[in-house]
Amino acid sequence: MSSDPSDEIPSPLPVHKRRQRYSGKNPRRFEDKYKELQPERYADTVAKVRASGKTPAGQHIPIMLPEIMEALAPQPGERALDCTLGYGGHAEALLRAIQPDGCLMGLDQDAIEIEKTGARLKALGFPESTLRVVRINFAGLRKAINEAAWSDGVDVILADLGVSSMQIDNPARGFSFKADGPLDMRMNPLRGVPAREVLRKISVPKLAALLEENADEANALPLAEALAGQDFAKTTTLAAAVKRALPKHQDEEEISATTRRVFQALRIAVNDEFGALDSFLRELPTALRPGGRVAVLTFHSGEDRRVKKAFLAGSRDGTFSAISDEVQRPSAEEVRLNTRATSAKLRWAVRA
């Protein structure tokens, strides 16, 4: 028997590490697909995406920011209320403008995105007392103001309506048919009924009326007959059903436009967006201090009609001392750089 210990105890074999597979050009998971989801690592990619006129995945480019800041004219020391916090682009500009001694309150009903945005804004380094983040639908602005002990109101209010880019881009939220995801569409995923259930329970006449009112859809009746009472678990399944229900002569561009309108109409219904806007407009005058300014950014004709009507009524009865004469639209250059600004309309008013 050998006395050499190496002869008695064999050396361990080297551990083989499996080479990580390349996920390919089109990864299945949303989290793996876009470098823009890690902007701190891929700043160049983010810049290239923006330069191409697209919105980086998981982000939101603030629309008509210079026009909004001009209309609201935020001043140091004022109270500002961003009723639809989203990614926080408008909020950051407001927060900077009201320093020193100003305070911004940001509202958002989205339980998923509000945590990310709140952390992003707090990381800017402003004093803790200058920022409040509240998870609530913007229809409850008066409640949020009262709970902050701002009973006399605020100086600046911004409402950027519609769906955010982060919500649209994430297939798990079910707002878009570009990728497969659950047919949900709830802006607050903790409350309400998803779009799948709305379609499963709705009648043909009600769905046809919904498509007409929320999307001005010319094919409302045949679409309602094909979709009402059906169970669509996935966004792509619904999109395919819309295509089957349309006349055969329609081309792909027309089919895509109709599908977008169907998704828009459902999203508005799921989130009661018109009802929330009506509540917001009723509460708005009491939420503004004398001389306070409000700006509302809309993306749908139904939204713009409501805002225009409320501002005109307030101008006639003396609630507002000034309102925008005409609707403002984004510049051609902004639309080129950010196609999601295409349908944006801005109106503003000043509290008497």
PEGIJO-V916672 format. One record per residue. N is the residue number from 1. RES is the residue in one small letter. PSI is psi in whole degrees, 0 to 359 (NA if undefined). OMEGA is omega in whole degrees, -180 to 180 (none if undefined). BURIAL is + if it has 16 or more other ideal C-beta (glycine too) atoms within 10 Angstrom, else -. Layout:
N&RES&PSI&OMEGA&BURIAL  N&RES&PSI&OMEGA&BURIAL
This chain:
1&m&135&-178&-  2&s&147&176&-  3&s&358&-179&-  4&d&116&-179&-  5&p&330&-178&-  6&s&339&178&-  7&d&337&-176&-  8&e&325&-176&-  9&i&108&-179&-  10&p&145&179&-  11&s&139&180&-  12&p&142&179&-  13&l&145&178&-  14&p&138&-180&-  15&v&125&180&-  16&h&123&178&-  17&k&125&179&-  18&r&131&178&-  19&r&132&-179&-  20&q&130&-179&-  21&r&144&174&-  22&y&130&-174&-  23&s&354&177&-  24&g&175&-179&-  25&k&337&-177&-  26&n&75&179&-  27&p&151&-178&-  28&r&322&-175&-  29&r&136&179&-  30&f&321&-176&+  31&e&335&-179&-  32&d&349&-167&-  33&k&325&-171&+  34&y&125&175&+  35&k&335&-178&+  36&e&341&178&+  37&l&350&175&+  38&q&68&-174&-  39&p&334&180&-  40&e&336&180&-  41&r&332&-173&-  42&y&56&-179&+  43&a&323&-180&-  44&d&320&179&-  45&t&317&178&-  46&v&316&-180&+  47&a&319&-180&-  48&k&320&179&-  49&v&316&180&+  50&r&319&-179&+  51&a&335&-180&-  52&s&359&180&-  53&g&13&-179&-  54&k&161&178&+  55&t&126&178&+  56&p&138&-179&+  57&a&136&178&+  58&g&4&-180&+  59&q&173&179&+  60&h&123&178&+  61&i&122&-179&+  62&p&129&-175&+  63&i&139&178&+  64&m&41&-178&+  65&l&312&180&-  66&p&319&-180&-  67&e&321&179&+  68&i&316&-180&+  69&m&326&177&+  70&e&318&-179&-  71&a&321&-177&+  72&l&333&178&+  73&a&55&-179&-  74&p&141&-176&+  75&q&154&178&-  76&p&137&177&-  77&g&356&-177&-  78&e&165&172&+  79&r&131&179&+  80&a&145&180&+  81&l&114&173&+  82&d&108&-172&+  83&c&345&-178&+  84&t&81&-168&+  85&l&314&178&+  86&g&228&-179&+  87&y&342&176&+  88&g&12&-179&+  89&g&311&176&+  90&h&320&-177&+  91&a&319&179&+  92&e&317&179&+  93&a&318&178&+  94&l&316&-178&+  95&l&318&179&+  96&r&322&-175&-  97&a&332&-176&+  98&i&7&175&+  99&q&149&-2&-  100&p&164&170&-  101&d&0&176&-  102&g&169&180&+  103&c&134&178&+  104&l&134&171&+  105&m&128&178&+  106&g&128&179&+  107&l&143&173&+  108&d&139&180&+  109&q&350&-176&+  110&d&106&-177&+  111&a&337&-179&-  112&i&309&-173&+  113&e&332&-174&+  114&i&327&179&+  115&e&318&180&-  116&k&315&-177&-  117&t&319&177&+  118&g&316&179&+  119&a&321&-180&-  120&r&317&-180&-  121&l&321&179&+  122&k&332&-180&-  123&a&351&180&-  124&l&343&174&-  125&g&8&177&-  126&f&156&178&+  127&p&145&-176&-  128&e&328&-177&-  129&s&349&-176&-  130&t&355&-175&+  131&l&130&172&+  132&r&134&178&+  133&v&124&-174&+  134&v&127&177&+  135&r&102&-179&+  136&i&150&174&+  137&n&143&-176&+  138&f&345&174&+  139&a&339&179&+  140&g&30&-177&+  141&l&323&-179&+  142&r&320&178&+  143&k&315&-180&-  144&a&320&179&+  145&i&317&-180&+  146&n&318&-179&-  147&e&338&176&-  148&a&3&-178&-  149&a&33&175&-  150&w&53&-171&+  151&s&334&180&-  152&d&359&175&-  153&g&191&-178&+  154&v&169&-177&+  155&d&333&-174&+  156&v&132&176&+  157&i&132&175&+  158&l&134&172&+  159&a&114&178&+  160&d&100&-168&+  161&l&175&177&+  162&g&196&-175&+  163&v&148&-179&+  164&s&162&179&+  165&s&324&-179&+  166&m&322&179&+  167&q&317&-179&+  168&i&316&-172&+  169&d&339&-176&+  170&n&109&-178&+  171&p&333&-178&+  172&a&342&-179&-  173&r&340&174&+  174&g&26&-180&+  175&f&341&-173&+  176&s&151&178&+  177&f&8&179&+  178&k&334&177&-  179&a&155&-178&-  180&d&132&178&-  181&g&170&179&+  182&p&141&-178&+  183&l&84&-174&+  184&d&284&177&+  185&m&8&178&+  186&r&127&176&+  187&m&328&171&+  188&n&99&-174&+  189&p&355&180&+  190&l&354&-177&-  191&r&161&173&-  192&g&185&-176&+  193&v&129&180&-  194&p&162&-178&+  195&a&326&179&+  196&r&316&-179&+  197&e&325&178&-  198&v&312&-180&+  199&l&322&-176&+  200&r&329&-174&+  201&k&346&-172&-  202&i&151&177&+  203&s&165&180&-  204&v&310&-180&-  205&p&320&-179&-  206&k&321&179&-  207&l&321&178&+  208&a&317&179&+  209&a&321&180&-  210&l&317&-180&+  211&l&324&178&+  212&e&313&-176&-  213&e&318&-173&-  214&n&345&-176&+  215&a&2&-178&+  216&d&43&-174&-  217&e&121&-178&+  218&a&332&-179&-  219&n&32&-173&+  220&a&314&-176&+  221&l&308&179&+  222&p&326&177&-  223&l&317&179&+  224&a&320&180&+  225&e&329&-179&-  226&a&333&-170&+  227&l&327&-175&+  228&a&134&178&+  229&g&359&-180&-  230&q&156&-179&-  231&d&104&179&-  232&f&109&-178&+  233&a&332&-173&-  234&k&154&179&+  235&t&318&-178&+  236&t&331&177&+  237&t&318&177&+  238&l&317&180&+  239&a&320&179&+  240&a&323&179&-  241&a&323&176&+  242&v&314&-180&+  243&k&318&-180&-  244&r&331&-176&-  245&a&348&-176&+  246&l&156&178&+  247&p&145&-174&-  248&k&337&-175&-  249&h&352&-178&-  250&q&139&179&-  251&d&177&-175&-  252&e&324&179&-  253&e&318&179&-  254&e&321&179&-  255&i&317&179&-  256&s&318&180&+  257&a&317&179&-  258&t&318&180&+  259&t&319&178&+  260&r&320&180&-  261&r&321&178&+  262&v&314&179&+  263&f&320&179&+  264&q&314&-179&+  265&a&318&179&+  266&l&317&180&+  267&r&317&179&+  268&i&320&-180&+  269&a&314&-178&+  270&v&320&-176&+  271&n&5&-179&+  272&d&50&-173&-  273&e&322&179&+  274&f&322&178&+  275&g&318&178&-  276&a&319&179&+  277&l&318&178&+  278&d&318&178&-  279&s&317&178&+  280&f&314&-178&+  281&l&328&176&+  282&r&320&-177&-  283&e&342&-171&+  284&l&309&-176&+  285&p&320&-178&+  286&t&347&-180&-  287&a&349&-178&+  288&l&136&170&+  289&r&160&174&-  290&p&130&-177&-  291&g&359&-180&-  292&g&152&-176&+  293&r&143&177&+  294&v&141&175&+  295&a&135&-180&+  296&v&125&179&+  297&l&119&-178&+  298&t&162&-179&+  299&f&14&-176&+  300&h&141&-177&+  301&s&325&179&-  302&g&323&176&-  303&e&311&-177&+  304&d&320&178&+  305&r&319&-180&-  306&r&316&180&+  307&v&315&180&+  308&k&314&-179&+  309&k&316&-179&-  310&a&318&-179&+  311&f&320&178&+  312&l&317&179&-  313&a&319&179&-  314&g&328&177&+  315&s&321&-179&+  316&r&321&-176&-  317&d&4&175&-  318&g&4&177&-  319&t&318&179&+  320&f&135&178&+  321&s&340&178&-  322&a&146&174&-  323&i&162&179&+  324&s&133&-179&+  325&d&317&-180&-  326&e&158&176&-  327&v&140&177&-  328&q&143&180&+  329&r&158&179&+  330&p&153&179&+  331&s&162&178&-  332&a&325&179&-  333&e&319&179&-  334&e&318&179&+  335&v&323&178&+  336&r&320&-178&-  337&l&339&-178&+  338&n&94&-175&+  339&t&340&179&-  340&r&354&176&+  341&a&355&-170&+  342&t&313&-174&-  343&s&9&-176&+  344&a&141&174&+  345&k&135&-177&+  346&l&131&171&+  347&r&150&-179&+  348&w&163&178&+  349&a&158&179&+  350&v&128&180&+  351&r&135&180&+  352&a&NA&none&+
